[in-house]
């Protein structure tokens, strides 16, 4: 039994929309936490909670989306038999490949890539520091020694291993 040409065309169109939707969901699950938790952007409590929840589940969600997109591309490519066949088949394969790439990217902690560690901190005496007097700092005093860490730098790097007066420190902001 063969299907009616219009029915086949409409089901193929639905599969294309489903492939696009699944790829979009995978992209959104990857992009939303990156958008919300990017450096120097304030976040609301609900927005941050949603972002962290999505980030936690993104490897599973994007893997499911990648699997669905592979199946859809495999179903769609043989159905394409008219028009720009190679372009349509390439499009289906590219969308599935994009969903796979997103699934792989969701396993990388992008925040570790965004916030580069300070490898070797350098310090100046306060008199030589080029600040306007309004710059916020994290100040630490151990015995007679003291040090200030500019918040603008710590906000980007978030953590610094240091020692002061022989005492190991982990400075974080």
MONOR-V882796 format. One record per helix or strand. SS is the DSSP state (H for helix, E for strand). FROM is the first residue (numbers start at 1). TO is the last residue. If there is no record, write none. Layout:
ss,from,to
SS,FROM,TO
SS,FROM,TO
This chain:
ss,from,to
H,5,36
H,45,79
H,85,105
H,110,114
H,126,128
E,137,142
E,145,150
H,151,157
E,159,164
E,167,172
